[in-house]
Amino acid sequence: MRNRRQTLPLRHDRGLDSGGRISDLCEMAHVTITAALSRYTHGKTEFEYPNVATIKQLIRAFSEEFPDIKPHLEEGAAFAIDGQLFQDSLLEPIQPDSEVHILPQIGGG
């Protein structure tokens, strides 16, 4: 029998621990965006982000990877962190194992 490599769960990967050292197991915030926002991310709607502790850091991480999404996240998007909805709260904390949903601004009138 051949040895099989152990596959780590999707939410774990190599990353940096709190001391800046490489860690084999690093929990990452799981982020989901709507289909309306996915046009700025080449159709991708789910992401894993390590080392984002606030909404502001999450916006920065997204903007570095997908520059066209930045204005849509900064102006009017709502963020649901572990089931609680936040708007205009850039310093709201995100835990390493949080589930984050980003909702675009909804037009109305």
N, C-alpha and C positions, 0 to 999 in steps of 0.2 A: 504494500500500500504506500502511495506517495503521501508526503506531508502536505496538508492544505494550509495555505496562508489564512490567518484569521482576518476576517473583514471587520473593520470597525464600523459602528453605526454611523449613519449619514451625518449626524450632528456632532461628530468628533473628528478632529483632524489635527495635523501638526499646527502649532501656533506658538505664541509667546506667553509664558506665564507671567505672574505679577512682577517678577524680578527681571523681565526682559530676556529670559533664557528660553530656548526652544523646548516645547513640551509636546509629547506624543498625544496626549489627550487634552483637548482644549474645547470647552463648550462654546458654542457660538449662537448668537441670537439668530433665530429663524425669522426671515422677513418675507412677507407676501405683499405683492402689489396687485392692483386691479388690471384687467385687460386694457382699460383706457390708458393707463400709464405704461403698459408694456411696449407701446410703440417707440418709447425712448430707450428701451433696454433690449432691442432686437428680438422682441417677443417673449423674453424670459419673464416669469412672474414670481419665482421663488429663489431666495438667496440665503446664504449663510454668511454672517459677518462676525468675526472675532474682534475683540478689543474695541467695541463701541459701547460707551457707558451712558451716552445721552442721545437724545434725538438730534441735536446739533452735530454730534460726531457721526451719526448714521447718515445724515444728509451729506456731510463731507465725503464719507466713504462712497456713497452712491454717485456723487458728482465727479469724483475722480475717475470712476469706472465708466460712467455714462453722463458726460457733461450736459447733454440736452435736457436731462430730467431736472436739473437743479432749480430753475425758476418755478417749476410745477410743485416741487417739494417745499420751497421757501414761502410761497404765496398761497396760503389757503388750504394746503393739504392737512388732513387730520390723521393722527397716529393712534392706533389702538394697541396698547401694550398689555399683554396678558388679560385681554378682555375689557380694559378700561380705556375709554376714548379721551384723547387730548388734542387740543388745537392751540396754536400759538404758545407752546410750552417747550422751547428749545432745550431747556436744561432738565427736562423730565428724565429720570434715570431709567436705563435699560439694563436688566440683569443678563449675565452671560447665557442663561438658558431661556430667555424670554421669547415669546411668540409676538411678533410685531406685524400689524397689518397697516398698510398705507393706503388711505382713501383720498382720491382727488377732490378738489373743491367742486361742490355741486352748484351749478348755476340755478338761479331762480328769480322770481320777481313778481 
